[in-house]
Structures are given as structure tokens and as C-alpha cells.
Amino acid sequence: MRNSIIYIFLLLSFTACNDKLTLSPAVQLPTEDALTDIAGVNAGISGMYAGMRSVNYYGRNFLVIPELAADNVYLSATNSNRFPSTFRVTWLTSDGDITNLWNQTYTVMLRANNIINSIPALKDGTDAEKNSALGQALFVRALTHFDLLRVFAQPYAIGGGSAPGIPVMTKFEVGSPARNTEDEVYTQIIDDLTQAKSLLESDAGNPYNANAYSVSALLARVYLYKGDNANAVTESSIVINSGEYAIVTAKDLPDFYNTPGTSEDIFTLRVLSTESLGSDDVGRIYLKPGYGDIRVSPDIVKVFDTDDARYTSFIMPFSGSPTEYENEKFYGQDGISGLCSPKILRISEQYLIRAEANAKLGNYAAAIEDVNAIRANRKLPDLVNIPDADVLANVLLERRKELMFEGHRYFDLLRNKQDIVRTFCGDAVELNTPACTYPATSPTVIPPIPQREIDVNKNIQQNAGY
């Protein structure tokens, strides 16, 4: 069995699964025992979401890696030896952070697949219960494929649809899966989300489980990344025009990221105080006490108006080193330092998706209107009289400020074919790096397929440059 991605699944997925499931031995699938009735399936859904909370996925690393590889933050010269290759953009094929991200994301995908493929044979459950379970699992399967594609494949705007994507997995099977093309991966993602939307209710009352609005929000992001701007506008408008969500106000902004379930939240990965990762909670990589390894770069500080509520709420002098800056977005939830329930999809991003897509479609007034909807809640005046040629740049700047530290920056630069440029570079306070500029088209700006996968899967193709 040492010849497939599923070998890694079998080692990792069931030993790490939520304790609500009674698990079979690690070499067996649990579906026969655990996923034969609706109670087992619902426990499986809890396990699926629990897998997303891993430190190697949304629990920390998937929020940190795309920031540290870009230009919003830097790794301190005095650090705990976490993420140095990510900050230097010099990944090895044996890189632990990249390998763990690959493994954990596919583990969550496998859990989703087990649920999807068990539902037709369920012994009980109403149609509504089955539809809810199936829709949520399809949503997560689409999200995991999309997240892996974003990390391990070139952006669609650079590589195109025929470029190598990632292996599409829709069921358990022993084999050696090759990488599907990017077009094939996007087709699977969009098909899963389209089906999920037909199954799930438009219920905004519980942002901790995927619903039809969550699906539209993710579809909007997927279409934006693929360059299908018209559909990005359509899907983001469904969420915005529903009236179910509201942009968080400047008054509520300081506590927003540490308050799960606000009216801004579309899909939030709920983390209870009993599920804290301790020193590995996401905020503690930024803060002291904690690792405090990652500092806010002057490159992002200088783009803010000092009256901006995001600046006054989240960018502070670093504890113990007041000439540096720290990220206060994730100061702590439920009285636990650094604990955070990741807001994976929120309404402000939908406004920014629609603004960017409209700017690329030439609908400049509509784009500025959406940007101003956010600025009105950040203590900033409206943008007025912006030349058409400058609209997209203004949208992307607003996106950078609004979504900073949330795991978007690296992807936003590359999918817009913008180089990673660090003007704050080479200072004694930060870890040394081999370069200050990383071209968007450089092959090695994309991480490698993990060597462990290459070793056991004869059919998988390594990324260029490794």
C-alpha cells in the first residue's frame, strides 16, 4: 500500500479523528461501523470539522503560511525556528510545514468523502438530515481541493487550465493518483459546490455549519481565482443581497476576531475553549507571551491612514520591542491568549470579491461603491473621482488592509500576477532572506509536492524547480 496518497490518509486520518467517532484500526475505513446511520454521519461531520481545526490547517498554519510568504509580516531574527523556509520562500521537498499541510488537508478531504459515499446506504434519517449532511461534506470536499490547489499549483492566471493541479479524490481507493489539470480540479470544485447549494438551506443563523450562503460565498471566491468574474459577481451578490449579513462596524472591530458568530460571519470554524491548541493557538505565533515570532512589517503599516479603525485596532507596538509592530487581531477568545475561531468566509470579503470582479469587468462605479461600503465602517471617507485606470489598484489595496493576517495576501499577489516585493528587507530585526523580491512567475514561488508523496506515488509529478 506504500504507493498512494491514500497510504498517508490511512496513517493520519483516523488516528486524529474526533473522539465522537468510534474508530476502526488505522488500516481500515471506519464507514462500516460508524457511518451506517444518521447519528454516525453527524458524528462524522463533527470529526470532519475537527480535522480542519488542526494546527496544520485552519488551526494555525494555513492562516500563517500565506502571510509569512508575502509582504505583510516578517519573521523575527530571534525566533523559535518555526516557518523559516516559508519566510525565505526556500522550501525543500522535505519541508515539514508543507508536508503537514498537504497531509492534513487530504485527511479532511477523506473524512468528507467517507460521509458523501455513505449517505446513499444509510439505514435511517430524514431527507432533510441526509441533504444537510451531504451538502456540508460536499462543501468541505470542495474547500479542501481548492485550498490544496491554491498552495501547490500555479495561479490560474499564470499556469492556465492545462497546468498540473492536484490529485482529485472523490472516494477511497488504493492506487497512485496523478495530478489532475487545473481545469479538472476547478470543475470538481464547482460541481461539488453547485450540488451542495441545491441541498443546503439558506440558513444564516448558524455560521458554524455550511449552508447555502456559505456555498455561494465560497463559489464567489473560487470564480474570482479562476478569473470568471461574471460568476464571482453573481455569487457574491446572492450573499450580499440576502440582507442576512452586515459588515462589522468600527466600534465592534477590536473584538471582532475573538467573537465567534457575529452578523459578519458566513462560515466560521468554531473553536471551543476546551479545544485550545495551547502555545500553538494562532495568536500566539504573533504575540508575547507566546512565540511572538512574527511581526507586522512596516510595508503594511505605511499603507494605512492612522484614523483607519483597522490600524488603531490591530497594529500595536510590539511587547518588549516598541520600535516593531505586533498583530492584535487574534489576541484571544474566551479569556485564552491567542485562541481564535477562524472566520473562513465573511461578508466584507464578499464585498471585496464583487468589487474586484467588477473592476476587472470594467464596472468601475460598482466596484468603488462596494469598497466604500467597507470604508464607511472603518472611519474612512468615501473614495471619489478615482480614474478608471486606478480602480483595481484601490480595490486590491482595500482588500490587503481588510484581510491582512487572515491568510490571503500571498494568494492575492500571485493570482493577480504581482511579484512579492518586500521593501522592508534586510533589517537586523528580521530573519535574513536570500532576496527581497520574488517574481510571481518564478516556479519556486510555489511550494513543492512533499517528498514523502513523491516517494510513495510513482505517478505524481513534482512542481518545476524542485
C-alpha positions as CSV (number, residue, x, y, z in Angstrom):
1,M,0.0,0.0,0.0
2,R,3.0,2.3,0.1
3,N,2.2,3.7,-3.3
4,S,-0.5,6.2,-2.9
5,I,-1.9,9.3,-1.3
6,I,-4.3,7.1,0.5
7,Y,-1.5,5.4,2.4
8,I,-0.9,8.8,4.0
9,F,-4.6,9.1,4.7
10,L,-4.7,5.7,6.4
11,L,-1.8,6.6,8.7
12,L,-3.1,10.1,9.7
13,S,-6.9,10.5,9.3
14,F,-8.4,8.0,11.7
15,T,-5.9,8.3,14.5
16,A,-6.6,12.1,14.5
17,C,-10.3,11.9,14.1
18,N,-12.8,13.4,16.6
19,D,-13.4,11.3,19.6
20,K,-17.1,11.3,19.0
21,L,-16.4,8.6,16.5
22,T,-15.6,5.0,17.5
23,L,-12.7,4.2,15.1
24,S,-11.6,1.1,13.4
25,P,-7.9,0.2,13.2
26,A,-5.8,2.6,11.3
27,V,-5.6,0.2,8.3
28,Q,-9.4,0.0,7.9
29,L,-12.0,2.5,6.8
30,P,-14.5,3.3,9.7
31,T,-17.5,3.5,7.4
32,E,-18.8,0.0,8.1
33,D,-19.1,0.6,11.8
34,A,-19.6,4.3,12.2
35,L,-21.4,5.7,9.1
36,T,-24.3,3.4,8.7
37,D,-26.9,5.6,10.4
38,I,-27.5,9.4,10.6
39,A,-26.1,9.6,14.2
40,G,-22.8,8.2,12.9
41,V,-22.8,10.5,9.9
42,N,-23.4,13.5,12.1
43,A,-20.6,12.4,14.4
44,G,-18.5,12.1,11.2
45,I,-19.3,15.7,10.3
46,S,-18.1,16.8,13.7
47,G,-14.9,14.8,13.0
48,M,-14.6,16.5,9.6
49,Y,-14.7,20.0,11.1
50,A,-12.4,18.9,13.9
51,G,-9.8,18.0,11.3
52,M,-10.0,21.5,10.0
53,R,-9.1,22.8,13.4
54,S,-5.7,21.1,13.3
55,V,-2.6,23.3,13.8
56,N,-1.5,22.1,10.3
57,Y,-4.7,23.5,8.7
58,Y,-7.0,26.3,9.8
59,G,-5.9,25.9,13.4
60,R,-2.9,28.0,12.5
61,N,-0.6,27.1,9.6
62,F,-2.9,27.8,6.7
63,L,-3.6,31.2,8.1
64,V,0.1,31.9,8.7
65,I,2.0,30.5,5.7
66,P,0.3,32.7,3.1
67,E,1.1,35.8,5.2
68,L,4.7,34.9,6.0
69,A,5.4,34.1,2.4
70,A,4.2,37.6,1.3
71,D,4.8,41.1,2.5
72,N,2.5,41.9,5.4
73,V,4.7,40.4,8.1
74,Y,8.3,39.2,8.8
75,L,9.9,36.5,10.9
76,S,11.9,37.9,13.7
77,A,15.6,37.3,13.8
78,T,15.0,35.9,17.3
79,N,12.5,33.1,16.7
80,S,11.5,29.6,17.7
81,N,12.6,28.1,14.4
82,R,9.1,27.9,13.0
83,F,8.4,28.7,9.4
84,P,11.9,30.0,8.3
85,S,11.7,28.4,4.9
86,T,8.3,29.9,4.3
87,F,9.5,33.4,5.1
88,R,12.6,32.9,2.9
89,V,10.5,31.2,0.2
90,T,13.1,28.5,0.0
91,W,11.0,25.3,0.6
92,L,12.7,21.9,0.4
93,T,10.7,18.9,-0.7
94,S,11.1,17.6,2.8
95,D,9.7,20.8,4.4
96,G,7.6,19.7,7.5
97,D,5.1,22.6,7.4
98,I,4.3,22.0,3.7
99,T,4.1,18.2,4.2
100,N,1.8,18.5,7.2
101,L,-0.5,20.9,5.3
102,W,-0.7,18.5,2.4
103,N,-1.4,15.5,4.7
104,Q,-3.9,17.2,6.9
105,T,-5.9,18.8,4.1
106,Y,-6.2,15.4,2.3
107,T,-7.1,13.8,5.7
108,V,-10.1,16.2,6.0
109,M,-11.0,15.5,2.4
110,L,-11.1,11.8,3.1
111,R,-13.4,12.4,6.0
112,A,-15.7,14.3,3.7
113,N,-15.6,11.6,1.1
114,N,-16.5,8.9,3.6
115,I,-19.6,10.9,4.6
116,I,-20.6,11.6,0.9
117,N,-20.2,8.0,-0.1
118,S,-22.0,6.5,3.0
119,I,-25.2,8.5,2.7
120,P,-26.9,6.5,-0.1
121,A,-26.7,3.4,2.1
122,L,-27.9,4.9,5.4
123,K,-30.4,2.9,7.4
124,D,-32.3,5.8,8.7
125,G,-32.5,9.6,8.6
126,T,-34.9,12.0,7.0
127,D,-34.3,13.5,3.6
128,A,-33.6,16.9,5.2
129,E,-31.0,15.3,7.5
130,K,-29.3,13.5,4.7
131,N,-29.3,16.6,2.5
132,S,-27.7,18.6,5.2
133,A,-25.0,16.1,5.9
134,L,-24.3,15.6,2.2
135,G,-24.3,19.3,1.4
136,Q,-21.8,20.0,4.3
137,A,-19.5,17.3,3.2
138,L,-19.6,18.4,-0.4
139,F,-18.8,21.9,0.7
140,V,-15.7,20.7,2.7
141,R,-14.5,18.5,-0.1
142,A,-14.7,21.5,-2.4
143,L,-12.9,23.7,0.1
144,T,-10.1,21.2,0.7
145,H,-9.5,20.7,-3.1
146,F,-9.5,24.5,-3.5
147,D,-7.0,25.1,-0.7
148,L,-4.6,22.5,-1.9
149,L,-4.9,23.9,-5.5
150,R,-4.1,27.4,-4.2
151,V,-0.9,26.2,-2.4
152,F,0.5,23.6,-4.7
153,A,-0.4,24.8,-8.2
154,Q,0.4,27.9,-10.2
155,P,-2.4,30.5,-10.2
156,Y,-4.9,30.0,-13.0
157,A,-3.9,33.4,-14.5
158,I,-0.3,32.2,-14.8
159,G,-0.4,28.4,-15.4
160,G,-3.8,28.2,-17.2
161,G,-6.2,25.4,-17.1
162,S,-3.9,22.8,-18.6
163,A,-1.2,23.2,-15.8
164,P,-0.8,20.5,-13.2
165,G,-3.2,20.9,-10.4
166,I,-3.6,18.4,-7.5
167,P,-5.0,14.9,-7.4
168,V,-8.8,15.0,-7.3
169,M,-10.1,12.5,-4.7
170,T,-13.8,11.6,-4.5
171,K,-13.6,8.2,-2.9
172,F,-11.3,5.9,-1.0
173,E,-9.2,3.8,-3.4
174,V,-5.8,2.3,-3.2
175,G,-3.7,3.5,-6.1
176,S,-1.2,6.1,-7.3
177,P,-3.2,9.1,-8.4
178,A,-1.7,11.5,-10.8
179,R,-2.3,15.2,-10.7
180,N,-5.4,16.4,-12.5
181,T,-5.2,19.6,-14.6
182,E,-6.3,22.8,-13.0
183,D,-9.4,22.8,-15.2
184,E,-10.3,19.4,-14.0
185,V,-9.8,20.4,-10.3
186,Y,-11.9,23.6,-10.8
187,T,-14.6,21.5,-12.5
188,Q,-14.8,19.2,-9.5
189,I,-14.8,22.1,-7.0
190,I,-17.6,23.9,-8.8
191,D,-19.6,20.7,-9.4
192,D,-19.4,19.9,-5.6
193,L,-20.4,23.4,-4.6
194,T,-23.3,23.5,-7.1
195,Q,-24.7,20.3,-5.8
196,A,-24.1,21.4,-2.2
197,K,-26.1,24.6,-2.8
198,S,-29.1,22.6,-4.1
199,L,-29.1,20.5,-0.9
200,L,-28.5,23.1,1.9
201,E,-30.9,25.6,3.4
202,S,-30.3,29.3,3.2
203,D,-29.9,29.5,6.9
204,A,-27.7,32.2,8.2
205,G,-28.5,31.5,11.8
206,N,-25.7,29.0,12.3
207,P,-22.4,30.1,10.8
208,Y,-20.6,27.0,12.2
209,N,-22.1,24.6,9.7
210,A,-22.0,25.2,6.0
211,N,-25.3,26.5,4.5
212,A,-26.4,27.7,1.1
213,Y,-24.9,31.2,1.7
214,S,-21.6,29.6,2.7
215,V,-21.6,27.8,-0.6
216,S,-22.3,30.9,-2.6
217,A,-19.5,32.8,-0.7
218,L,-17.0,30.0,-1.5
219,L,-18.1,29.8,-5.1
220,A,-17.6,33.6,-5.4
221,R,-14.0,33.2,-4.2
222,V,-13.4,30.2,-6.5
223,Y,-14.7,32.0,-9.5
224,L,-12.6,35.1,-8.7
225,Y,-9.4,32.9,-8.5
226,K,-10.3,31.2,-11.8
227,G,-10.9,34.6,-13.5
228,D,-14.6,34.0,-14.0
229,N,-15.5,37.5,-12.9
230,A,-19.2,37.5,-14.0
231,N,-20.0,34.4,-11.9
232,A,-18.0,35.9,-9.0
233,V,-20.3,38.9,-9.1
234,T,-23.3,36.7,-9.3
235,E,-22.4,34.5,-6.3
236,S,-21.2,37.3,-4.1
237,S,-24.4,39.3,-4.8
238,I,-26.5,36.4,-3.7
239,V,-24.9,36.6,-0.2
240,I,-24.7,40.4,-0.1
241,N,-28.3,41.0,-1.3
242,S,-29.7,38.4,1.1
243,G,-29.6,41.0,3.9
244,E,-28.6,38.3,6.3
245,Y,-25.1,39.6,7.0
246,A,-23.7,43.0,8.0
247,I,-20.2,44.5,7.8
248,V,-18.7,44.7,11.3
249,T,-18.7,48.3,12.5
250,A,-15.6,50.3,13.6
251,K,-16.9,50.2,17.2
252,D,-17.1,46.4,17.2
253,L,-13.9,45.8,15.2
254,P,-11.4,45.4,18.1
255,D,-13.1,42.3,19.5
256,F,-14.5,41.0,16.2
257,Y,-11.9,38.2,15.5
258,N,-12.2,37.0,19.1
259,T,-16.0,36.9,19.0
260,P,-17.4,33.9,17.0
261,G,-20.8,34.1,15.4
262,T,-21.2,37.8,14.6
263,S,-23.5,39.1,11.9
264,E,-20.4,39.4,9.6
265,D,-19.6,35.7,9.8
266,I,-20.7,33.5,6.9
267,F,-18.7,30.4,7.8
268,T,-16.7,30.2,11.0
269,L,-14.8,27.2,12.2
270,R,-15.9,27.2,15.9
271,V,-13.2,26.5,18.4
272,L,-14.2,26.0,22.0
273,S,-12.1,26.9,24.9
274,T,-11.6,23.2,25.6
275,E,-10.2,22.8,22.1
276,S,-7.4,25.3,22.5
277,L,-4.1,24.2,21.0
278,G,-2.2,26.0,23.8
279,S,1.0,27.6,22.6
280,D,0.0,26.7,19.0
281,D,-3.1,28.8,19.0
282,V,-2.8,31.1,16.0
283,G,-2.5,34.3,18.0
284,R,0.5,33.1,20.0
285,I,2.8,32.9,16.9
286,Y,2.3,36.7,16.8
287,L,2.2,37.7,20.5
288,K,4.2,37.6,23.7
289,P,3.6,35.8,25.9
290,G,3.7,33.2,23.2
291,Y,6.2,32.5,20.5
292,G,6.0,36.1,19.2
293,D,8.0,35.1,16.2
294,I,6.0,37.0,13.5
295,R,6.0,40.8,13.5
296,V,4.0,43.2,11.4
297,S,6.0,44.7,8.5
298,P,6.3,48.4,8.0
299,D,5.3,47.7,4.5
300,I,1.7,47.2,5.6
301,V,1.9,49.8,8.4
302,K,2.7,52.6,5.9
303,V,-0.4,52.0,3.7
304,F,-2.8,52.9,6.4
305,D,-4.4,56.2,7.3
306,T,-3.8,56.5,11.0
307,D,-7.5,57.1,11.6
308,D,-8.4,53.8,10.0
309,A,-10.1,51.6,12.5
310,R,-8.1,48.6,11.3
311,Y,-4.9,50.4,12.1
312,T,-6.0,51.6,15.5
313,S,-7.5,48.2,16.4
314,F,-4.9,45.7,15.2
315,I,-1.4,47.2,14.8
316,M,0.3,47.9,18.1
317,P,3.9,48.4,19.3
318,F,5.4,45.0,19.9
319,S,5.6,43.9,23.5
320,G,9.2,44.3,24.6
321,S,10.4,45.9,21.3
322,P,8.4,49.1,20.8
323,T,10.0,50.0,17.5
324,E,8.4,46.9,16.0
325,Y,4.7,46.2,15.5
326,E,2.5,43.3,16.5
327,N,-0.7,41.9,15.1
328,E,-3.5,42.2,17.7
329,K,-6.3,40.6,15.5
330,F,-6.1,37.3,17.4
331,Y,-5.4,38.4,20.9
332,G,-7.6,35.7,22.4
333,Q,-11.1,34.3,22.8
334,D,-12.9,33.2,26.0
335,G,-10.1,34.6,28.0
336,I,-7.5,32.3,26.4
337,S,-4.5,34.1,24.9
338,G,-4.2,33.6,21.1
339,L,-7.3,31.4,20.8
340,C,-9.4,32.1,17.7
341,S,-12.3,30.7,15.8
342,P,-11.2,31.3,12.2
343,K,-13.7,33.3,10.1
344,I,-13.1,31.4,6.9
345,L,-15.8,33.3,5.0
346,R,-17.2,36.7,6.0
347,I,-19.3,39.3,4.3
348,S,-16.6,42.0,4.0
349,E,-14.7,39.6,1.7
350,Q,-17.8,39.2,-0.4
351,Y,-17.9,43.0,-1.0
352,L,-14.2,42.9,-1.9
353,I,-14.7,39.9,-4.3
354,R,-17.6,41.7,-6.0
355,A,-15.5,45.0,-6.2
356,E,-12.5,43.2,-7.7
357,A,-14.6,41.3,-10.2
358,N,-16.5,44.4,-11.2
359,A,-13.3,46.3,-11.6
360,K,-11.9,43.6,-13.9
361,L,-15.2,43.7,-15.9
362,G,-15.0,47.5,-16.3
363,N,-17.8,48.2,-13.9
364,Y,-15.8,50.8,-12.1
365,A,-18.6,52.7,-10.3
366,A,-20.0,49.5,-8.8
367,A,-16.5,48.5,-7.7
368,I,-15.9,51.7,-5.8
369,E,-19.4,51.6,-4.3
370,D,-18.5,48.2,-2.7
371,V,-15.2,49.5,-1.4
372,N,-16.9,52.5,0.1
373,A,-19.3,50.2,1.9
374,I,-16.4,48.8,3.9
375,R,-14.6,52.2,4.3
376,A,-17.8,53.7,5.9
377,N,-17.3,51.1,8.7
378,R,-13.6,51.8,9.1
379,K,-13.8,55.5,9.9
380,L,-12.7,56.5,6.4
381,P,-14.2,58.8,3.8
382,D,-15.6,57.6,0.5
383,L,-13.3,57.2,-2.4
384,V,-14.3,59.7,-5.0
385,N,-13.2,60.7,-8.5
386,I,-11.0,57.7,-8.9
387,P,-9.8,57.3,-12.5
388,D,-10.9,54.1,-14.2
389,A,-7.3,53.0,-14.6
390,D,-6.7,53.2,-10.8
391,V,-9.9,51.5,-9.6
392,L,-8.5,48.0,-9.5
393,A,-5.4,49.1,-7.6
394,N,-7.6,50.8,-5.0
395,V,-9.8,47.7,-4.6
396,L,-6.7,45.5,-4.1
397,L,-5.3,47.9,-1.6
398,E,-8.6,47.9,0.4
399,R,-8.5,44.1,0.2
400,R,-5.0,44.0,1.6
401,K,-5.9,46.2,4.6
402,E,-9.2,44.4,5.4
403,L,-7.9,40.8,5.1
404,M,-4.4,41.3,6.5
405,F,-3.2,38.4,8.6
406,E,-6.1,36.2,7.6
407,G,-4.2,34.0,5.1
408,H,-5.0,35.8,1.8
409,R,-2.0,38.0,0.9
410,Y,0.3,35.5,-0.9
411,F,-2.6,34.2,-3.0
412,D,-3.9,37.6,-3.8
413,L,-0.5,38.7,-5.1
414,L,0.2,35.7,-7.2
415,R,-3.3,35.3,-8.8
416,N,-3.0,38.9,-9.9
417,K,0.4,38.2,-11.3
418,Q,2.0,40.6,-8.9
419,D,5.5,39.9,-7.6
420,I,6.1,39.6,-3.8
421,V,8.1,42.7,-3.1
422,R,9.4,43.4,0.5
423,T,10.7,47.0,0.8
424,F,11.3,46.3,4.5
425,C,14.1,43.8,3.9
426,G,17.5,43.0,5.3
427,D,16.9,44.8,8.6
428,A,18.7,43.3,11.6
429,V,15.4,42.7,13.4
430,E,14.2,40.1,10.8
431,L,15.5,36.8,9.7
432,N,17.8,37.1,6.8
433,T,16.5,36.1,3.4
434,P,18.1,35.4,0.0
435,A,16.0,38.0,-1.8
436,C,13.7,40.9,-1.3
437,T,11.6,40.3,-4.4
438,Y,10.1,37.0,-5.5
439,P,8.7,37.1,-9.1
440,A,5.1,35.8,-9.4
441,T,6.1,33.7,-12.3
442,S,9.1,32.0,-10.6
443,P,8.5,28.2,-10.4
444,T,9.8,28.0,-6.8
445,V,7.5,30.7,-5.5
446,I,5.1,27.7,-5.4
447,P,5.9,25.1,-2.7
448,P,6.9,21.6,-3.8
449,I,4.8,18.4,-3.7
450,P,6.0,16.8,-0.5
451,Q,8.9,14.3,-1.0
452,R,7.0,11.7,1.1
453,E,4.2,11.8,-1.5
454,I,6.7,11.6,-4.4
455,D,8.4,8.6,-2.8
456,V,5.2,6.5,-2.4
457,N,3.3,7.7,-5.6
458,K,5.1,6.9,-8.8
459,N,2.5,8.8,-10.9
460,I,2.6,12.2,-9.2
461,Q,4.6,15.0,-10.9
462,Q,6.8,17.3,-8.9
463,N,6.5,21.0,-9.3
464,A,9.0,22.7,-11.5
465,G,12.2,23.8,-9.9
466,Y,12.4,21.0,-7.3
